[in-house]
């Protein structure tokens, strides 16, 4: 299953397609595969998503559901520059679904089919990017298992690997023997084709296949019936006679039949640099111009109908229904007019600098339009908005009406009591539940009556050189934030903690009370950036950080911080700790809600 647009790019929804999945309004069909169908949708803030709905046949298999849930949880830990991050999911619904960031670029399969093999520099940059993606994926304990040209998207600043680990969920189902194909025979490893043990080296073989395919324009083991291709993979050597001489050492090592003989990802990256006649640097010119033009096409996103029905007459969107249930007609929900934006709350159009994906450069002030392709590219259509359907509850309960009535009644009683209290009592009661380390403050209007006044963003407070020992946590509400010892920081409510898995020697910065976002080098750590980011993780390995790396910390208590990594203690130090700088906006979530 892939989020790659088809030859028609964005296909209109059909009557059999849902209108809304998990609260996300669907805009178009991107494609379909062995495990399900992929739709274009948007976050509330307007960023495009590839939303993948699993086929009913898989949904009905309990073992698939169990594995799918495990794989989605693992995939949410993957934070890499060359992967499409998981944004949202529902693994328990009538039909499970998974939403990832939409990548505006063709798949390697589509690009080669349309334009043939890629030049040497593009192939080497492709290989390096996919190798870096696999390093992060394997670091999260995932083996991709279905790494193929259709699962490698070509973005303007490098490749993106998608669908990592999802194929494992289908391995143990009975469906794999009933005509439902999940893996791709031409890109399987010998141990996969012969039902052997799957390891990270399985993905190394697939990477060698991808490198050869990108250069040759065809699979290294040829085309034809699946059983013939699989036989050649297990018993024969590939035909590399047409492969550029520079790539032969790399590809031949990756395609060794014995997994133990294949190179590591680090060796592959080093070898690519050695083989390249020029220094390898990812940039906007890494692809041939003809292929880069396909990226522009995929930025022309569908928009809703130009004359949507009035709110009073508009039908209520329905959630995804089980197979056989009636679906809402979709003929009036979209048109082919292109746009960069997406459904959002009614209101003003966002400014041209609103990013589509983390890491895209922001244009100079006064630029009329914004294009994530960078300087020299302009998107010829204005940003528009469409109605936003708020996410629906995952598991509605029958007691909802009773609870709702009780809450309304309680609010009425509290309102009457509150109106009888003096202003001072109201103030004190409103601050009774203030977060730890904070104090409530009045509006400064002399006790004037009226509606709740907008609250300005809080002023940030900065702390430099905070040492966080191994197994200690930090609470953002504390002033100053002092590292606190915890028996198990990962499960003891820490907003930020530093931990090491000793037997694996894996060190990470994590949170048990919120979420983290590792910012790209092109992003500036700010309150606005942290609020608008849609990626998230619970832990970030130190191997992903370098001095100056910035991490957004979003605490469930309503505080936001940017933690700047300053390094880890050396081997000669008596203790194990990391050093960070902190810039904290306390109660920033409340300020945001009041805007």
N, C-alpha and C positions, 0 to 999 in steps of 0.2 A: 504494500500500500504506500502510495507516495502523494506528496502534496504538489507534485509537479503539474502545472497546467497542461491540458491536452493540446492537440494541434489547433483547436478552436479557442484555446486559452480559457475563457470563462463560459461555461455552458449554462443556459437558464435552468432554473429548478423545474422539475416535472411534478405532476400531480402526486406521484408516489414518494416524492421527497418531503421531509418535514420542513416546516416554516421556521421553527425555533427549536434549538437543542440546548438544554441546560441554561436557558435564559439568553442564549446568543441567537440573534436573528441571522438566518442564513441568507447570503446574497447570490451565490452561484455555485456550480459544481466544478471542482478542480480536476477530479479524476476518480478512478476506482481501481481496486486491486483485489488480491486474493482474500484479504481479511476485512474489507469494508469499502466505504465510500468517503471521499474527502470533499469538504465544502469550504467555501470562502466565507468568513464572518469577521467580526471586529470586536475589539475590547470597547468598554464604555468610553474610553478616551480616544478612540478612533484608530487604534493600530490594527492592521489586518492580521487575521489568524487563519491557520489551516486546521479545520476541525474535522476529525476522523471518527466516523460512526462505525462501530464494529458490526459485521454481518450477523443476522439473527441466528444462523447455524452455530456460530461460535458462542454467542451470548447464552445459549441454552445448555452449554457444557460446563458443569461446576468446576472441573479441573482447569479449564481455560480461564474462567473468571478468577480463580485463586491465583494462578500464575500471572494473569494480566495485571491484577492489582499489585502484586509484588514488583513487576517490571516497571509499572508506571511510577511507583514510589521510588524505585532506584533511579529512573530517568530524571526525576525531579531534582536529583542531586547533581546532575551534570551541568556544569557552568563552564562552557568553553567558547572561544572566539570562532570556532569552526563547526559549531553545532547549532541546530534550531532548538531553543529552549522550550521545555514544557511549561505552558502557561496555566492550564486548568484541566480538570478531568472529572469523570464520574465513572467509577468502576463497579458501582452497585445498582445502577438503574436498569430499566427494562432492556435497553441496549447500551452497553458501555460506550464511552466516547473519550477522546483525548484531543486537546487543543494545543498546538505549538505555534510559534511565531511564523508568520508567512514570510517566505524568502522570495523576493522579486527577481527570479532568475530561472533559466531553463535547467532541466536536469542534464547531466552529462550524456545520458542516452539520447535525449531530444537534440542536444547540440550536435552530437556526432552524426545522428541520422540526417540532420539538415545541412551540415557544413563539412562533414568528414572529420578526419583526425586533426588533433591540435598540434601546434608547433612545439618544439622541444622545451622552450622556457615555460610555456603554459602547462605542459605535462609535468614538469618538475615542481612548479608551484602548486599544482593540483595535488601531487603526491605528498608534498610537505604538509599542506593544509589538512589533508585527510589523515595523515599520520598524527598530527597534533590533536585532531578530533578523537582519534582512537585512543590516544594517551589519556585523555580526560575521561572517555567512556569506560575504558578498562580500569581507570582509577576509582570509578564508582562501583566496581564489581560487576560490570556488564560486558558480555560478549555480544557484538552486534548480530552475528549469525546470518544476516541477509544484506551484507554490504555489496551493492551492485550499482551500475551507472544510474539507474532510476532513483536511487536513494542518495545521490550526491548532486546537490544543486549548485549552480554556478552563479554566485552573487558578484556584485561589482568589485568587492574587496577580497575575494577569495572563495573557496568552496565551503559548502555547509553540508554536514552529514545529518541525515534524518532517519527516523524510525529505528533508532538503536535499541536493541534488546526486545522489541515487541514480538519478533518471530518466535522467541522461546516459548511464549505463552501457548502457541499452537502446536508445539512439538508433541505434547502428550495427549492431544485430543484424538478422538476416533476419526475426525474429519480429514486428517491428512491422508487417509487411505481411501477416501470416497470421492476423489476428483478435485478436491480443493487444494490448490497449489500455493504454498507460502514462500518457500525458498525459490531461487532461480538457478536451475541446473548449470547453466553456462558459467556461473561465478561461484559455485560451491567448491569447497576444499575436498581433497580425497577422503579425509576422515568423516566429512559430512556426507559425502556420497555413499560411503560404505558403512554408515551407522556407527562410526567410531566415537571417540571422546572429543567433545568440543572444548577448545581452550582459546585464549587470546591469539594463539598462533593461527587459528582458523581465519581470523580477520586479516592476518598478515598475508595469507595466500590470496584472499579476495582483493587486498590492496594491490598486489602484483598484477592480478587480472585487470583491475581498473586502470592501472598505469599502461598496461599493454593495449587495452581497448582504446584509451584516449589517444595513443600514438598511432595505432594501426587503423582505427576506425571500425574494428570488428573484434569479436572475442578471440583470445589466443588459442582456444581449443575448438574453434570453428562453430558453425551452426548445424542445425539438423534436429532429428528426433532427440528427445531428452535422454533416452537410454543410451544412445550412441555417444552423446557428449559426456555423460557421466562415466562411461567406460573409458574414454580417452583420458579424462581427468585422473582416474584411478590407476590406469595401466600404461599410459603413453606420455611422451614429452610434448610440450606445446610447440607449435610452429612459430618460431620467432625470427624467421629468415628475413622478413620485411621490417623488423623493428630497427629503429635508429641505433647505430653502434653504441652511442653514449648511454643508452638505456639498458643494454643487454646485461651488464653485471648486476644491476639492480633487480630487474624483472626475473632473471633466472634464479637468483637467490630466494626471492619471495615465493617462487613456484616450486620449490623443492617439496617432494611428496612427503618426506618425513618432517613432521612439525618441529622436531627438535633442531633441525638444520636451518630453519628460517631465521632471518635477522630480527633483532629487536627494533622497536619503533625509533629509538635513539640512533641506532646504526643506520636505519633507512634515511632519516633526516640528514645525518652527516654525509652519507653517500650521495644524496641529491646535491648537496653543496659542492662536493668534490667533482661531480660529473658536470656541473653547470659551467659553461665558458664565461658567464658573467655572474655577478653577485645576485643571489636570489632575494628579492624584496617584494612582498605583496603590495599591490597598488591598483589603481583604477585601470591601468593599461595591461593587466595580466592576461586578458583574453583578446583574441582577434576581434577586429571591429565588427565583423558580421555577427559573431556570437554575442558581443556586448549589446548589439541592437535588440536582441531578444529580451534583455533586461528591461529596456524602455517599454516594450510592448506589455510586459507584465506589471508595469506601474499604472496602466490604464484600467483601474479597478471599476467594476460595475457600481452604479449608484441606484437608489430606489426610483420608482416612477416619478415623473416630474410633477404630477398632480395627484398626490396621495389623498385618500379619503379623509374627510374631517374626523376629528377625534370621536364625535358622537356616533358617526356612521361606521367607523373602522371596526372590523371584526377583532375579537380578542385572540391573539396568537396562542397556539396550543403547543404544549411540550411534545417531544417526540413520542409517538404512540407505538405500541407493539405492533408487529406485523398483522395486517388485516384490519386494523382500526382505520376509520375515515380520517383523512388529512385535510387541512385547510387549503383551498386553491391558492396557487402562488403566481398566477398570471399577472397580477398587478403589483408585485413586490419589487420588480427590478426592470431595468432597461439596459441597453448596451452602451449608454453614454458613459465615457470614462471619467474617473475621478481618482484623486489620491487619498481621499478621506474615507470616512466610514460612519456608521450609525453612532449617534451620541445624544446627549441630553439636549432638548430644545434650548436655543440661545445663540449667541454670536458665533461666527465662524472662527476657528482657531487661527492664530497667526501663521504666516508662511513658514516660520522656523520650527513648527511643531514636528518632531522627528517621527518617522515611521518605525524605526527600529533602533535600539540602543547602539550608540557608536557612530551614527551618521553625523557628518559635520554640519554645523549650523551656518547658514548663509550670512553674508554681511548685511548689516542693517539697510533696509530700503529695498532688498531684493524682492521682485514682484512675485516670484514663485519659488518653491523649494523642491529640489530633487536630490534623493539620496545617492544619485550617481556621482555627485560631486561637481566641481567646476567644469563648465563647458556643456553641461547637460541641463535642459530645462523641461519641466513637465508642462505641456501646453494647455492643461485644463485646470480650472480653479478648484479649490477645496470646497466640498459640500458636506452637509450632514444629513443623516437619516434618523428616523425614530429609533430610540434605544429601548429595548425590552429588558428590564432588570432581571438578573439571574433568578430563576425560580428555586424554591426549596428542593433539596435533594430527595427527602423522604417525608412528605406531608403526613401528619397524623390525624386521626379522626377527632382527637380532643382539641383541635385547633380553635374551633368556634367557641368552646367553653373557656379556654385560656384567654382568647382575645376579649371575650365579654368581661372576664374577671379583671383584665388589665385596664380596660376602659373604665369600669366601675371604680377601680382603685384610683385612677388618675383624677376622676371627678371629685372623689372624697378628699384627696390630697390638695386639689385646687381650692376647695372651699376652706379647708383648714389653713392653707397657706395665706389666703386672702385676709384671715383674721389675725395673723401674726404681725408684730412690728417689723419694720424693714430690717432692723439689726438681726432679728431672729431668722428672717429669711436668708440673710447673707451667711449667717453661721451655719444654717442647715445646708446651704448649697455647697459649703466647703468641707462638710463633714467627711465626704468620701474622696477628698483630693488625693491624687497619687502620692506615694511616698516621696518625701523630700521636697514637696512643692507646697505652695500656699495659695489660696484663692485671693482674688483682688476684685475690688469694685470697679464699676464702669467709669467712675470719675465724673459723672454727670450730675452730682449733687442730689442723687436719689430721685431723679425725674422718672415719671412713669412712662410706659410705652413698651413696644416690642423689644426683643433681644437685639442688642446692637452688634454689628459685625466686629469680630475680634481680629486684631492685626496679628501677623505672624510673630511668634516669639523671637526674641533676640538670641542668637547662638552664644553659647559659653564654650570656651576652648580650654583644653588641658593637654599639655605636652609631656612626652616621655613617660607614659603610664606603663609600668611593668606588670604584666599579668602572669603569675606563676602557673605552672601546669596544675590543672585541677581546680583553679580558682575561677570565680565569676565576677562580673561587674553589673551593677544595677544603674541604669542611666539616670534614675531619679535622685541618686545620692549626689551630694555636692560637698566636697569633690567626690568623684567616683572612685571608691577604694576597692581594690580586689578583695573578695571575701572567700574564705576557704569553704569548700563544699565536699561532702562525701561523694557526691556524684553530680558535678555541675551540669551535665547534659540533661539531667532529669530533676533539677532542683530550682527551676524558675529563673535561671540566669539570663539577663538580656544579652550578655556576651561572655563567652568563656574560651579558655585555651585547654585543649586536651590532647593526649597522645595515647594511641593504642600500642602498648609496649611490644607485644609479640609480632606486630606488623610494622612497628616503627613508623606509623602514620600519624603525623601531627596535623591538627586542624584548629581553626577558629570557628566556633559554632554559637548557636542560640537555642535556648529552650523556651523562650518567651517572646517569640516574634519571628522575623525572617531577615535574611541577609541577601544583599545583591552585590556581586563583584563588578565594579564599574570597568568599562573599557578604557583604554588609554586616551581616547578622544573625548571622554566624558568628564565634566567638571563636577566634583563632589559638592552638591548643594542641596538645600531643602527641596527645591523644585524638582531636581533630578530624582531624588529618592522617592518623592511622592508619585511621580509619573511612571517610574519603572514598573514593568510587569513581570520581569524575571524574578525568581527568588530561590533560595536554598536554605537549608538548616545548618549546613556545615560547608566550609571552604578549606580545602587542603592547603598547607603552607607551600606545597610544590607549585601551586598556581599563583603565588604571590612573590613580588619583588619589592625592594625598598621603594616606598612611595605609592604602592598599590592602595586604592581607596575602596572601602566597603561601606555600603549603606546598611545601617542597622535600624529596623523598624520594630519597635517594642510594642507588644500587645497593650501595654499600659498607656500608649499614646505618645511616646517620646520617639524622636528621630535623631539619628547621629550619623556622622561620617567618621569612620575609623580609618586612619592612615597607618598602614603597616610599616614599621621601622626596623624589623629584623628580629632574629631569634638569638637566644644566648649561645655562646660558643662552647666547644667541648671542654675548655679549661674552666668554665664557670661552674661554681658548686651547685647551682640550681638550674632548672629548665624553665624558661619563661620567654614570652614575646613582649616586644615594646611597641606601643601604639600611641598615636596622637588622637585625641577625640574632639570633635566639634558637635555639641549637643543642642538640639532645639527641644526643650521640654514642653510637653502638652501641645506639640505641633499638630497632632491629629485633630484635637479639638478646635484649634485655630482654623484648620483647613475646612472642617465641617461647617463653621459659622460663616465662611466667606460667601 
